[in-house]
Amino acid sequence: MSSDEYLARLRAIALALPDAREKLVVGHPAFYTRKVFAYYAMSHKVGDEVVRRPQAVSVLLPEDERQALLQSGRAHRPMYIGPSGWIGVPVDGETDWDEIAELVEESYRQTAGTQRVRRLDSR
């Protein structure tokens, strides 16, 4: 895995969730329980050009939250997974990591199943 400081911050957030694990999926770090709930560094398209986002977090959110982030210009649709409801949020030195933690937790809630979500809520 990369020594990228943003990946390290994402890793700490994601792996603190019940039963969360990490694996590589097509060369990208992915965090999962029964399904993936966060990816790091997914590419996206701008016109016909593929843009690699080496420092972005991709999450699965409810439609209203996804649309709000896309319309704000703070997010993009990652390649391959974007059509399934995923968005990518770039991270940098100005990132609000509390917001990233909220987005990752919401994505976890969308994918982890009711028992794990109950465990998260009982913390």
Phi and psi restraints in degrees (range 20) as a CNS / XPLOR table:
assign (resid 1 and name C) (resid 2 and name N)
       (resid 2 and name CA) (resid 2 and name C) 1.0 -71.4 20.0 2
assign (resid 2 and name N) (resid 2 and name CA)
       (resid 2 and name C) (resid 3 and name N) 1.0 155.1 20.0 2
assign (resid 2 and name C) (resid 3 and name N)
       (resid 3 and name CA) (resid 3 and name C) 1.0 -93.1 20.0 2
assign (resid 3 and name N) (resid 3 and name CA)
       (resid 3 and name C) (resid 4 and name N) 1.0 12.1 20.0 2
assign (resid 3 and name C) (resid 4 and name N)
       (resid 4 and name CA) (resid 4 and name C) 1.0 -52.5 20.0 2
assign (resid 4 and name N) (resid 4 and name CA)
       (resid 4 and name C) (resid 5 and name N) 1.0 126.0 20.0 2
assign (resid 4 and name C) (resid 5 and name N)
       (resid 5 and name CA) (resid 5 and name C) 1.0 -65.2 20.0 2
assign (resid 5 and name N) (resid 5 and name CA)
       (resid 5 and name C) (resid 6 and name N) 1.0 -31.4 20.0 2
assign (resid 5 and name C) (resid 6 and name N)
       (resid 6 and name CA) (resid 6 and name C) 1.0 -72.1 20.0 2
assign (resid 6 and name N) (resid 6 and name CA)
       (resid 6 and name C) (resid 7 and name N) 1.0 -38.0 20.0 2
assign (resid 6 and name C) (resid 7 and name N)
       (resid 7 and name CA) (resid 7 and name C) 1.0 -62.7 20.0 2
assign (resid 7 and name N) (resid 7 and name CA)
       (resid 7 and name C) (resid 8 and name N) 1.0 -40.2 20.0 2
assign (resid 7 and name C) (resid 8 and name N)
       (resid 8 and name CA) (resid 8 and name C) 1.0 -60.8 20.0 2
assign (resid 8 and name N) (resid 8 and name CA)
       (resid 8 and name C) (resid 9 and name N) 1.0 -40.3 20.0 2
assign (resid 8 and name C) (resid 9 and name N)
       (resid 9 and name CA) (resid 9 and name C) 1.0 -67.5 20.0 2
assign (resid 9 and name N) (resid 9 and name CA)
       (resid 9 and name C) (resid 10 and name N) 1.0 -43.6 20.0 2
assign (resid 9 and name C) (resid 10 and name N)
       (resid 10 and name CA) (resid 10 and name C) 1.0 -61.8 20.0 2
assign (resid 10 and name N) (resid 10 and name CA)
       (resid 10 and name C) (resid 11 and name N) 1.0 -43.5 20.0 2
assign (resid 10 and name C) (resid 11 and name N)
       (resid 11 and name CA) (resid 11 and name C) 1.0 -57.8 20.0 2
assign (resid 11 and name N) (resid 11 and name CA)
       (resid 11 and name C) (resid 12 and name N) 1.0 -44.6 20.0 2
assign (resid 11 and name C) (resid 12 and name N)
       (resid 12 and name CA) (resid 12 and name C) 1.0 -63.1 20.0 2
assign (resid 12 and name N) (resid 12 and name CA)
       (resid 12 and name C) (resid 13 and name N) 1.0 -40.3 20.0 2
assign (resid 12 and name C) (resid 13 and name N)
       (resid 13 and name CA) (resid 13 and name C) 1.0 -66.3 20.0 2
assign (resid 13 and name N) (resid 13 and name CA)
       (resid 13 and name C) (resid 14 and name N) 1.0 -50.8 20.0 2
assign (resid 13 and name C) (resid 14 and name N)
       (resid 14 and name CA) (resid 14 and name C) 1.0 -67.3 20.0 2
assign (resid 14 and name N) (resid 14 and name CA)
       (resid 14 and name C) (resid 15 and name N) 1.0 -45.1 20.0 2
assign (resid 14 and name C) (resid 15 and name N)
       (resid 15 and name CA) (resid 15 and name C) 1.0 -75.2 20.0 2
assign (resid 15 and name N) (resid 15 and name CA)
       (resid 15 and name C) (resid 16 and name N) 1.0 -7.2 20.0 2
assign (resid 15 and name C) (resid 16 and name N)
       (resid 16 and name CA) (resid 16 and name C) 1.0 -79.7 20.0 2
assign (resid 16 and name N) (resid 16 and name CA)
       (resid 16 and name C) (resid 17 and name N) 1.0 -11.2 20.0 2
assign (resid 16 and name C) (resid 17 and name N)
       (resid 17 and name CA) (resid 17 and name C) 1.0 -82.1 20.0 2
assign (resid 17 and name N) (resid 17 and name CA)
       (resid 17 and name C) (resid 18 and name N) 1.0 148.8 20.0 2
assign (resid 17 and name C) (resid 18 and name N)
       (resid 18 and name CA) (resid 18 and name C) 1.0 -53.6 20.0 2
assign (resid 18 and name N) (resid 18 and name CA)
       (resid 18 and name C) (resid 19 and name N) 1.0 126.7 20.0 2
assign (resid 18 and name C) (resid 19 and name N)
       (resid 19 and name CA) (resid 19 and name C) 1.0 63.9 20.0 2
assign (resid 19 and name N) (resid 19 and name CA)
       (resid 19 and name C) (resid 20 and name N) 1.0 13.3 20.0 2
assign (resid 19 and name C) (resid 20 and name N)
       (resid 20 and name CA) (resid 20 and name C) 1.0 -70.6 20.0 2
assign (resid 20 and name N) (resid 20 and name CA)
       (resid 20 and name C) (resid 21 and name N) 1.0 143.6 20.0 2
assign (resid 20 and name C) (resid 21 and name N)
       (resid 21 and name CA) (resid 21 and name C) 1.0 -137.4 20.0 2
assign (resid 21 and name N) (resid 21 and name CA)
       (resid 21 and name C) (resid 22 and name N) 1.0 169.8 20.0 2
assign (resid 21 and name C) (resid 22 and name N)
       (resid 22 and name CA) (resid 22 and name C) 1.0 -123.9 20.0 2
assign (resid 22 and name N) (resid 22 and name CA)
       (resid 22 and name C) (resid 23 and name N) 1.0 143.7 20.0 2
assign (resid 22 and name C) (resid 23 and name N)
       (resid 23 and name CA) (resid 23 and name C) 1.0 -150.4 20.0 2
assign (resid 23 and name N) (resid 23 and name CA)
       (resid 23 and name C) (resid 24 and name N) 1.0 167.0 20.0 2
assign (resid 23 and name C) (resid 24 and name N)
       (resid 24 and name CA) (resid 24 and name C) 1.0 -94.8 20.0 2
assign (resid 24 and name N) (resid 24 and name CA)
       (resid 24 and name C) (resid 25 and name N) 1.0 133.5 20.0 2
assign (resid 24 and name C) (resid 25 and name N)
       (resid 25 and name CA) (resid 25 and name C) 1.0 -126.3 20.0 2
assign (resid 25 and name N) (resid 25 and name CA)
       (resid 25 and name C) (resid 26 and name N) 1.0 117.0 20.0 2
assign (resid 25 and name C) (resid 26 and name N)
       (resid 26 and name CA) (resid 26 and name C) 1.0 43.0 20.0 2
assign (resid 26 and name N) (resid 26 and name CA)
       (resid 26 and name C) (resid 27 and name N) 1.0 44.8 20.0 2
assign (resid 26 and name C) (resid 27 and name N)
       (resid 27 and name CA) (resid 27 and name C) 1.0 82.5 20.0 2
assign (resid 27 and name N) (resid 27 and name CA)
       (resid 27 and name C) (resid 28 and name N) 1.0 3.2 20.0 2
assign (resid 27 and name C) (resid 28 and name N)
       (resid 28 and name CA) (resid 28 and name C) 1.0 -113.4 20.0 2
assign (resid 28 and name N) (resid 28 and name CA)
       (resid 28 and name C) (resid 29 and name N) 1.0 138.0 20.0 2
assign (resid 28 and name C) (resid 29 and name N)
       (resid 29 and name CA) (resid 29 and name C) 1.0 -61.6 20.0 2
assign (resid 29 and name N) (resid 29 and name CA)
       (resid 29 and name C) (resid 30 and name N) 1.0 135.3 20.0 2
assign (resid 29 and name C) (resid 30 and name N)
       (resid 30 and name CA) (resid 30 and name C) 1.0 -135.2 20.0 2
assign (resid 30 and name N) (resid 30 and name CA)
       (resid 30 and name C) (resid 31 and name N) 1.0 143.3 20.0 2
assign (resid 30 and name C) (resid 31 and name N)
       (resid 31 and name CA) (resid 31 and name C) 1.0 -116.2 20.0 2
assign (resid 31 and name N) (resid 31 and name CA)
       (resid 31 and name C) (resid 32 and name N) 1.0 134.8 20.0 2
assign (resid 31 and name C) (resid 32 and name N)
       (resid 32 and name CA) (resid 32 and name C) 1.0 -151.5 20.0 2
assign (resid 32 and name N) (resid 32 and name CA)
       (resid 32 and name C) (resid 33 and name N) 1.0 163.5 20.0 2
assign (resid 32 and name C) (resid 33 and name N)
       (resid 33 and name CA) (resid 33 and name C) 1.0 -121.3 20.0 2
assign (resid 33 and name N) (resid 33 and name CA)
       (resid 33 and name C) (resid 34 and name N) 1.0 -98.3 20.0 2
assign (resid 33 and name C) (resid 34 and name N)
       (resid 34 and name CA) (resid 34 and name C) 1.0 -83.9 20.0 2
assign (resid 34 and name N) (resid 34 and name CA)
       (resid 34 and name C) (resid 35 and name N) 1.0 -25.6 20.0 2
assign (resid 34 and name C) (resid 35 and name N)
       (resid 35 and name CA) (resid 35 and name C) 1.0 -136.3 20.0 2
assign (resid 35 and name N) (resid 35 and name CA)
       (resid 35 and name C) (resid 36 and name N) 1.0 159.9 20.0 2
assign (resid 35 and name C) (resid 36 and name N)
       (resid 36 and name CA) (resid 36 and name C) 1.0 -68.7 20.0 2
assign (resid 36 and name N) (resid 36 and name CA)
       (resid 36 and name C) (resid 37 and name N) 1.0 136.3 20.0 2
assign (resid 36 and name C) (resid 37 and name N)
       (resid 37 and name CA) (resid 37 and name C) 1.0 -118.0 20.0 2
assign (resid 37 and name N) (resid 37 and name CA)
       (resid 37 and name C) (resid 38 and name N) 1.0 -9.9 20.0 2
assign (resid 37 and name C) (resid 38 and name N)
       (resid 38 and name CA) (resid 38 and name C) 1.0 -157.2 20.0 2
assign (resid 38 and name N) (resid 38 and name CA)
       (resid 38 and name C) (resid 39 and name N) 1.0 138.5 20.0 2
assign (resid 38 and name C) (resid 39 and name N)
       (resid 39 and name CA) (resid 39 and name C) 1.0 -119.1 20.0 2
assign (resid 39 and name N) (resid 39 and name CA)
       (resid 39 and name C) (resid 40 and name N) 1.0 155.9 20.0 2
assign (resid 39 and name C) (resid 40 and name N)
       (resid 40 and name CA) (resid 40 and name C) 1.0 -121.5 20.0 2
assign (resid 40 and name N) (resid 40 and name CA)
       (resid 40 and name C) (resid 41 and name N) 1.0 134.0 20.0 2
assign (resid 40 and name C) (resid 41 and name N)
       (resid 41 and name CA) (resid 41 and name C) 1.0 73.3 20.0 2
assign (resid 41 and name N) (resid 41 and name CA)
       (resid 41 and name C) (resid 42 and name N) 1.0 36.5 20.0 2
assign (resid 41 and name C) (resid 42 and name N)
       (resid 42 and name CA) (resid 42 and name C) 1.0 -78.0 20.0 2
assign (resid 42 and name N) (resid 42 and name CA)
       (resid 42 and name C) (resid 43 and name N) 1.0 145.7 20.0 2
assign (resid 42 and name C) (resid 43 and name N)
       (resid 43 and name CA) (resid 43 and name C) 1.0 -80.4 20.0 2
assign (resid 43 and name N) (resid 43 and name CA)
       (resid 43 and name C) (resid 44 and name N) 1.0 164.2 20.0 2
assign (resid 43 and name C) (resid 44 and name N)
       (resid 44 and name CA) (resid 44 and name C) 1.0 -147.3 20.0 2
assign (resid 44 and name N) (resid 44 and name CA)
       (resid 44 and name C) (resid 45 and name N) 1.0 168.5 20.0 2
assign (resid 44 and name C) (resid 45 and name N)
       (resid 45 and name CA) (resid 45 and name C) 1.0 -104.1 20.0 2
assign (resid 45 and name N) (resid 45 and name CA)
       (resid 45 and name C) (resid 46 and name N) 1.0 139.7 20.0 2
assign (resid 45 and name C) (resid 46 and name N)
       (resid 46 and name CA) (resid 46 and name C) 1.0 -123.6 20.0 2
assign (resid 46 and name N) (resid 46 and name CA)
       (resid 46 and name C) (resid 47 and name N) 1.0 106.2 20.0 2
assign (resid 46 and name C) (resid 47 and name N)
       (resid 47 and name CA) (resid 47 and name C) 1.0 65.5 20.0 2
assign (resid 47 and name N) (resid 47 and name CA)
       (resid 47 and name C) (resid 48 and name N) 1.0 -124.5 20.0 2
assign (resid 47 and name C) (resid 48 and name N)
       (resid 48 and name CA) (resid 48 and name C) 1.0 -97.9 20.0 2
assign (resid 48 and name N) (resid 48 and name CA)
       (resid 48 and name C) (resid 49 and name N) 1.0 0.4 20.0 2
assign (resid 48 and name C) (resid 49 and name N)
       (resid 49 and name CA) (resid 49 and name C) 1.0 -96.9 20.0 2
assign (resid 49 and name N) (resid 49 and name CA)
       (resid 49 and name C) (resid 50 and name N) 1.0 133.6 20.0 2
assign (resid 49 and name C) (resid 50 and name N)
       (resid 50 and name CA) (resid 50 and name C) 1.0 -85.3 20.0 2
assign (resid 50 and name N) (resid 50 and name CA)
       (resid 50 and name C) (resid 51 and name N) 1.0 126.1 20.0 2
assign (resid 50 and name C) (resid 51 and name N)
       (resid 51 and name CA) (resid 51 and name C) 1.0 -112.4 20.0 2
assign (resid 51 and name N) (resid 51 and name CA)
       (resid 51 and name C) (resid 52 and name N) 1.0 119.1 20.0 2
assign (resid 51 and name C) (resid 52 and name N)
       (resid 52 and name CA) (resid 52 and name C) 1.0 -82.3 20.0 2
assign (resid 52 and name N) (resid 52 and name CA)
       (resid 52 and name C) (resid 53 and name N) 1.0 129.5 20.0 2
assign (resid 52 and name C) (resid 53 and name N)
       (resid 53 and name CA) (resid 53 and name C) 1.0 -106.5 20.0 2
assign (resid 53 and name N) (resid 53 and name CA)
       (resid 53 and name C) (resid 54 and name N) 1.0 85.2 20.0 2
assign (resid 53 and name C) (resid 54 and name N)
       (resid 54 and name CA) (resid 54 and name C) 1.0 -65.0 20.0 2
assign (resid 54 and name N) (resid 54 and name CA)
       (resid 54 and name C) (resid 55 and name N) 1.0 -17.9 20.0 2
assign (resid 54 and name C) (resid 55 and name N)
       (resid 55 and name CA) (resid 55 and name C) 1.0 -131.3 20.0 2
assign (resid 55 and name N) (resid 55 and name CA)
       (resid 55 and name C) (resid 56 and name N) 1.0 78.0 20.0 2
assign (resid 55 and name C) (resid 56 and name N)
       (resid 56 and name CA) (resid 56 and name C) 1.0 -149.6 20.0 2
assign (resid 56 and name N) (resid 56 and name CA)
       (resid 56 and name C) (resid 57 and name N) 1.0 148.9 20.0 2
assign (resid 56 and name C) (resid 57 and name N)
       (resid 57 and name CA) (resid 57 and name C) 1.0 -109.4 20.0 2
assign (resid 57 and name N) (resid 57 and name CA)
       (resid 57 and name C) (resid 58 and name N) 1.0 128.1 20.0 2
assign (resid 57 and name C) (resid 58 and name N)
       (resid 58 and name CA) (resid 58 and name C) 1.0 -106.2 20.0 2
assign (resid 58 and name N) (resid 58 and name CA)
       (resid 58 and name C) (resid 59 and name N) 1.0 131.5 20.0 2
assign (resid 58 and name C) (resid 59 and name N)
       (resid 59 and name CA) (resid 59 and name C) 1.0 -136.4 20.0 2
assign (resid 59 and name N) (resid 59 and name CA)
       (resid 59 and name C) (resid 60 and name N) 1.0 160.0 20.0 2
assign (resid 59 and name C) (resid 60 and name N)
       (resid 60 and name CA) (resid 60 and name C) 1.0 -105.3 20.0 2
assign (resid 60 and name N) (resid 60 and name CA)
       (resid 60 and name C) (resid 61 and name N) 1.0 118.7 20.0 2
assign (resid 60 and name C) (resid 61 and name N)
       (resid 61 and name CA) (resid 61 and name C) 1.0 -125.1 20.0 2
assign (resid 61 and name N) (resid 61 and name CA)
       (resid 61 and name C) (resid 62 and name N) 1.0 161.5 20.0 2
assign (resid 61 and name C) (resid 62 and name N)
       (resid 62 and name CA) (resid 62 and name C) 1.0 -60.0 20.0 2
assign (resid 62 and name N) (resid 62 and name CA)
       (resid 62 and name C) (resid 63 and name N) 1.0 153.8 20.0 2
assign (resid 62 and name C) (resid 63 and name N)
       (resid 63 and name CA) (resid 63 and name C) 1.0 -52.7 20.0 2
assign (resid 63 and name N) (resid 63 and name CA)
       (resid 63 and name C) (resid 64 and name N) 1.0 -45.7 20.0 2
assign (resid 63 and name C) (resid 64 and name N)
       (resid 64 and name CA) (resid 64 and name C) 1.0 -64.3 20.0 2
assign (resid 64 and name N) (resid 64 and name CA)
       (resid 64 and name C) (resid 65 and name N) 1.0 -41.3 20.0 2
assign (resid 64 and name C) (resid 65 and name N)
       (resid 65 and name CA) (resid 65 and name C) 1.0 -68.2 20.0 2
assign (resid 65 and name N) (resid 65 and name CA)
       (resid 65 and name C) (resid 66 and name N) 1.0 -41.7 20.0 2
assign (resid 65 and name C) (resid 66 and name N)
       (resid 66 and name CA) (resid 66 and name C) 1.0 -60.4 20.0 2
assign (resid 66 and name N) (resid 66 and name CA)
       (resid 66 and name C) (resid 67 and name N) 1.0 -48.0 20.0 2
assign (resid 66 and name C) (resid 67 and name N)
       (resid 67 and name CA) (resid 67 and name C) 1.0 -63.9 20.0 2
assign (resid 67 and name N) (resid 67 and name CA)
       (resid 67 and name C) (resid 68 and name N) 1.0 -39.8 20.0 2
assign (resid 67 and name C) (resid 68 and name N)
       (resid 68 and name CA) (resid 68 and name C) 1.0 -60.9 20.0 2
assign (resid 68 and name N) (resid 68 and name CA)
       (resid 68 and name C) (resid 69 and name N) 1.0 -43.9 20.0 2
assign (resid 68 and name C) (resid 69 and name N)
       (resid 69 and name CA) (resid 69 and name C) 1.0 -68.4 20.0 2
assign (resid 69 and name N) (resid 69 and name CA)
       (resid 69 and name C) (resid 70 and name N) 1.0 -40.6 20.0 2
assign (resid 69 and name C) (resid 70 and name N)
       (resid 70 and name CA) (resid 70 and name C) 1.0 -64.6 20.0 2
assign (resid 70 and name N) (resid 70 and name CA)
       (resid 70 and name C) (resid 71 and name N) 1.0 -43.3 20.0 2
assign (resid 70 and name C) (resid 71 and name N)
       (resid 71 and name CA) (resid 71 and name C) 1.0 -68.7 20.0 2
assign (resid 71 and name N) (resid 71 and name CA)
       (resid 71 and name C) (resid 72 and name N) 1.0 -27.2 20.0 2
assign (resid 71 and name C) (resid 72 and name N)
       (resid 72 and name CA) (resid 72 and name C) 1.0 -73.8 20.0 2
assign (resid 72 and name N) (resid 72 and name CA)
       (resid 72 and name C) (resid 73 and name N) 1.0 -14.6 20.0 2
assign (resid 72 and name C) (resid 73 and name N)
       (resid 73 and name CA) (resid 73 and name C) 1.0 82.7 20.0 2
assign (resid 73 and name N) (resid 73 and name CA)
       (resid 73 and name C) (resid 74 and name N) 1.0 4.7 20.0 2
assign (resid 73 and name C) (resid 74 and name N)
       (resid 74 and name CA) (resid 74 and name C) 1.0 -91.9 20.0 2
assign (resid 74 and name N) (resid 74 and name CA)
       (resid 74 and name C) (resid 75 and name N) 1.0 3.3 20.0 2
assign (resid 74 and name C) (resid 75 and name N)
       (resid 75 and name CA) (resid 75 and name C) 1.0 -144.5 20.0 2
assign (resid 75 and name N) (resid 75 and name CA)
       (resid 75 and name C) (resid 76 and name N) 1.0 164.0 20.0 2
assign (resid 75 and name C) (resid 76 and name N)
       (resid 76 and name CA) (resid 76 and name C) 1.0 -137.7 20.0 2
assign (resid 76 and name N) (resid 76 and name CA)
       (resid 76 and name C) (resid 77 and name N) 1.0 166.1 20.0 2
assign (resid 76 and name C) (resid 77 and name N)
       (resid 77 and name CA) (resid 77 and name C) 1.0 -92.9 20.0 2
assign (resid 77 and name N) (resid 77 and name CA)
       (resid 77 and name C) (resid 78 and name N) 1.0 115.6 20.0 2
assign (resid 77 and name C) (resid 78 and name N)
       (resid 78 and name CA) (resid 78 and name C) 1.0 -68.2 20.0 2
assign (resid 78 and name N) (resid 78 and name CA)
       (resid 78 and name C) (resid 79 and name N) 1.0 149.6 20.0 2
assign (resid 78 and name C) (resid 79 and name N)
       (resid 79 and name CA) (resid 79 and name C) 1.0 -60.1 20.0 2
assign (resid 79 and name N) (resid 79 and name CA)
       (resid 79 and name C) (resid 80 and name N) 1.0 150.0 20.0 2
assign (resid 79 and name C) (resid 80 and name N)
       (resid 80 and name CA) (resid 80 and name C) 1.0 69.5 20.0 2
assign (resid 80 and name N) (resid 80 and name CA)
       (resid 80 and name C) (resid 81 and name N) 1.0 -48.8 20.0 2
assign (resid 80 and name C) (resid 81 and name N)
       (resid 81 and name CA) (resid 81 and name C) 1.0 -96.2 20.0 2
assign (resid 81 and name N) (resid 81 and name CA)
       (resid 81 and name C) (resid 82 and name N) 1.0 -16.6 20.0 2
assign (resid 81 and name C) (resid 82 and name N)
       (resid 82 and name CA) (resid 82 and name C) 1.0 -55.8 20.0 2
assign (resid 82 and name N) (resid 82 and name CA)
       (resid 82 and name C) (resid 83 and name N) 1.0 -44.6 20.0 2
assign (resid 82 and name C) (resid 83 and name N)
       (resid 83 and name CA) (resid 83 and name C) 1.0 -62.7 20.0 2
assign (resid 83 and name N) (resid 83 and name CA)
       (resid 83 and name C) (resid 84 and name N) 1.0 -16.7 20.0 2
assign (resid 83 and name C) (resid 84 and name N)
       (resid 84 and name CA) (resid 84 and name C) 1.0 -93.0 20.0 2
assign (resid 84 and name N) (resid 84 and name CA)
       (resid 84 and name C) (resid 85 and name N) 1.0 10.0 20.0 2
assign (resid 84 and name C) (resid 85 and name N)
       (resid 85 and name CA) (resid 85 and name C) 1.0 103.8 20.0 2
assign (resid 85 and name N) (resid 85 and name CA)
       (resid 85 and name C) (resid 86 and name N) 1.0 3.9 20.0 2
assign (resid 85 and name C) (resid 86 and name N)
       (resid 86 and name CA) (resid 86 and name C) 1.0 -84.1 20.0 2
assign (resid 86 and name N) (resid 86 and name CA)
       (resid 86 and name C) (resid 87 and name N) 1.0 148.3 20.0 2
assign (resid 86 and name C) (resid 87 and name N)
       (resid 87 and name CA) (resid 87 and name C) 1.0 -128.3 20.0 2
assign (resid 87 and name N) (resid 87 and name CA)
       (resid 87 and name C) (resid 88 and name N) 1.0 155.5 20.0 2
assign (resid 87 and name C) (resid 88 and name N)
       (resid 88 and name CA) (resid 88 and name C) 1.0 -112.4 20.0 2
assign (resid 88 and name N) (resid 88 and name CA)
       (resid 88 and name C) (resid 89 and name N) 1.0 136.2 20.0 2
assign (resid 88 and name C) (resid 89 and name N)
       (resid 89 and name CA) (resid 89 and name C) 1.0 -119.8 20.0 2
assign (resid 89 and name N) (resid 89 and name CA)
       (resid 89 and name C) (resid 90 and name N) 1.0 115.4 20.0 2
assign (resid 89 and name C) (resid 90 and name N)
       (resid 90 and name CA) (resid 90 and name C) 1.0 -63.2 20.0 2
assign (resid 90 and name N) (resid 90 and name CA)
       (resid 90 and name C) (resid 91 and name N) 1.0 146.6 20.0 2
assign (resid 90 and name C) (resid 91 and name N)
       (resid 91 and name CA) (resid 91 and name C) 1.0 -122.3 20.0 2
assign (resid 91 and name N) (resid 91 and name CA)
       (resid 91 and name C) (resid 92 and name N) 1.0 144.3 20.0 2
assign (resid 91 and name C) (resid 92 and name N)
       (resid 92 and name CA) (resid 92 and name C) 1.0 -157.6 20.0 2
assign (resid 92 and name N) (resid 92 and name CA)
       (resid 92 and name C) (resid 93 and name N) 1.0 -164.9 20.0 2
assign (resid 92 and name C) (resid 93 and name N)
       (resid 93 and name CA) (resid 93 and name C) 1.0 -65.6 20.0 2
assign (resid 93 and name N) (resid 93 and name CA)
       (resid 93 and name C) (resid 94 and name N) 1.0 -16.4 20.0 2
assign (resid 93 and name C) (resid 94 and name N)
       (resid 94 and name CA) (resid 94 and name C) 1.0 -99.7 20.0 2
assign (resid 94 and name N) (resid 94 and name CA)
       (resid 94 and name C) (resid 95 and name N) 1.0 2.5 20.0 2
assign (resid 94 and name C) (resid 95 and name N)
       (resid 95 and name CA) (resid 95 and name C) 1.0 -63.4 20.0 2
assign (resid 95 and name N) (resid 95 and name CA)
       (resid 95 and name C) (resid 96 and name N) 1.0 137.6 20.0 2
assign (resid 95 and name C) (resid 96 and name N)
       (resid 96 and name CA) (resid 96 and name C) 1.0 -87.1 20.0 2
assign (resid 96 and name N) (resid 96 and name CA)
       (resid 96 and name C) (resid 97 and name N) 1.0 98.8 20.0 2
assign (resid 96 and name C) (resid 97 and name N)
       (resid 97 and name CA) (resid 97 and name C) 1.0 -70.8 20.0 2
assign (resid 97 and name N) (resid 97 and name CA)
       (resid 97 and name C) (resid 98 and name N) 1.0 -20.8 20.0 2
assign (resid 97 and name C) (resid 98 and name N)
       (resid 98 and name CA) (resid 98 and name C) 1.0 -66.9 20.0 2
assign (resid 98 and name N) (resid 98 and name CA)
       (resid 98 and name C) (resid 99 and name N) 1.0 -39.7 20.0 2
assign (resid 98 and name C) (resid 99 and name N)
       (resid 99 and name CA) (resid 99 and name C) 1.0 -65.4 20.0 2
assign (resid 99 and name N) (resid 99 and name CA)
       (resid 99 and name C) (resid 100 and name N) 1.0 -42.8 20.0 2
assign (resid 99 and name C) (resid 100 and name N)
       (resid 100 and name CA) (resid 100 and name C) 1.0 -59.6 20.0 2
assign (resid 100 and name N) (resid 100 and name CA)
       (resid 100 and name C) (resid 101 and name N) 1.0 -42.7 20.0 2
assign (resid 100 and name C) (resid 101 and name N)
       (resid 101 and name CA) (resid 101 and name C) 1.0 -60.7 20.0 2
assign (resid 101 and name N) (resid 101 and name CA)
       (resid 101 and name C) (resid 102 and name N) 1.0 -40.5 20.0 2
assign (resid 101 and name C) (resid 102 and name N)
       (resid 102 and name CA) (resid 102 and name C) 1.0 -64.2 20.0 2
assign (resid 102 and name N) (resid 102 and name CA)
       (resid 102 and name C) (resid 103 and name N) 1.0 -42.6 20.0 2
assign (resid 102 and name C) (resid 103 and name N)
       (resid 103 and name CA) (resid 103 and name C) 1.0 -64.8 20.0 2
assign (resid 103 and name N) (resid 103 and name CA)
       (resid 103 and name C) (resid 104 and name N) 1.0 -43.0 20.0 2
assign (resid 103 and name C) (resid 104 and name N)
       (resid 104 and name CA) (resid 104 and name C) 1.0 -64.2 20.0 2
assign (resid 104 and name N) (resid 104 and name CA)
       (resid 104 and name C) (resid 105 and name N) 1.0 -42.2 20.0 2
assign (resid 104 and name C) (resid 105 and name N)
       (resid 105 and name CA) (resid 105 and name C) 1.0 -64.0 20.0 2
assign (resid 105 and name N) (resid 105 and name CA)
       (resid 105 and name C) (resid 106 and name N) 1.0 -41.4 20.0 2
assign (resid 105 and name C) (resid 106 and name N)
       (resid 106 and name CA) (resid 106 and name C) 1.0 -62.5 20.0 2
assign (resid 106 and name N) (resid 106 and name CA)
       (resid 106 and name C) (resid 107 and name N) 1.0 -41.5 20.0 2
assign (resid 106 and name C) (resid 107 and name N)
       (resid 107 and name CA) (resid 107 and name C) 1.0 -63.6 20.0 2
assign (resid 107 and name N) (resid 107 and name CA)
       (resid 107 and name C) (resid 108 and name N) 1.0 -40.8 20.0 2
assign (resid 107 and name C) (resid 108 and name N)
       (resid 108 and name CA) (resid 108 and name C) 1.0 -57.1 20.0 2
assign (resid 108 and name N) (resid 108 and name CA)
       (resid 108 and name C) (resid 109 and name N) 1.0 -46.1 20.0 2
assign (resid 108 and name C) (resid 109 and name N)
       (resid 109 and name CA) (resid 109 and name C) 1.0 -60.5 20.0 2
assign (resid 109 and name N) (resid 109 and name CA)
       (resid 109 and name C) (resid 110 and name N) 1.0 -31.2 20.0 2
assign (resid 109 and name C) (resid 110 and name N)
       (resid 110 and name CA) (resid 110 and name C) 1.0 -73.9 20.0 2
assign (resid 110 and name N) (resid 110 and name CA)
       (resid 110 and name C) (resid 111 and name N) 1.0 -22.3 20.0 2
assign (resid 110 and name C) (resid 111 and name N)
       (resid 111 and name CA) (resid 111 and name C) 1.0 -122.6 20.0 2
assign (resid 111 and name N) (resid 111 and name CA)
       (resid 111 and name C) (resid 112 and name N) 1.0 -19.1 20.0 2
assign (resid 111 and name C) (resid 112 and name N)
       (resid 112 and name CA) (resid 112 and name C) 1.0 -82.5 20.0 2
assign (resid 112 and name N) (resid 112 and name CA)
       (resid 112 and name C) (resid 113 and name N) 1.0 -19.3 20.0 2
assign (resid 112 and name C) (resid 113 and name N)
       (resid 113 and name CA) (resid 113 and name C) 1.0 95.7 20.0 2
assign (resid 113 and name N) (resid 113 and name CA)
       (resid 113 and name C) (resid 114 and name N) 1.0 158.1 20.0 2
assign (resid 113 and name C) (resid 114 and name N)
       (resid 114 and name CA) (resid 114 and name C) 1.0 -65.9 20.0 2
assign (resid 114 and name N) (resid 114 and name CA)
       (resid 114 and name C) (resid 115 and name N) 1.0 -37.3 20.0 2
assign (resid 114 and name C) (resid 115 and name N)
       (resid 115 and name CA) (resid 115 and name C) 1.0 -65.1 20.0 2
assign (resid 115 and name N) (resid 115 and name CA)
       (resid 115 and name C) (resid 116 and name N) 1.0 -43.7 20.0 2
assign (resid 115 and name C) (resid 116 and name N)
       (resid 116 and name CA) (resid 116 and name C) 1.0 -67.3 20.0 2
assign (resid 116 and name N) (resid 116 and name CA)
       (resid 116 and name C) (resid 117 and name N) 1.0 -39.1 20.0 2
assign (resid 116 and name C) (resid 117 and name N)
       (resid 117 and name CA) (resid 117 and name C) 1.0 -63.8 20.0 2
assign (resid 117 and name N) (resid 117 and name CA)
       (resid 117 and name C) (resid 118 and name N) 1.0 -40.2 20.0 2
assign (resid 117 and name C) (resid 118 and name N)
       (resid 118 and name CA) (resid 118 and name C) 1.0 -60.4 20.0 2
assign (resid 118 and name N) (resid 118 and name CA)
       (resid 118 and name C) (resid 119 and name N) 1.0 -42.4 20.0 2
assign (resid 118 and name C) (resid 119 and name N)
       (resid 119 and name CA) (resid 119 and name C) 1.0 -62.6 20.0 2
assign (resid 119 and name N) (resid 119 and name CA)
       (resid 119 and name C) (resid 120 and name N) 1.0 -40.8 20.0 2
assign (resid 119 and name C) (resid 120 and name N)
       (resid 120 and name CA) (resid 120 and name C) 1.0 -62.1 20.0 2
assign (resid 120 and name N) (resid 120 and name CA)
       (resid 120 and name C) (resid 121 and name N) 1.0 -45.3 20.0 2
assign (resid 120 and name C) (resid 121 and name N)
       (resid 121 and name CA) (resid 121 and name C) 1.0 -67.8 20.0 2
assign (resid 121 and name N) (resid 121 and name CA)
       (resid 121 and name C) (resid 122 and name N) 1.0 -25.0 20.0 2
assign (resid 121 and name C) (resid 122 and name N)
       (resid 122 and name CA) (resid 122 and name C) 1.0 -85.4 20.0 2
assign (resid 122 and name N) (resid 122 and name CA)
       (resid 122 and name C) (resid 123 and name N) 1.0 0.1 20.0 2
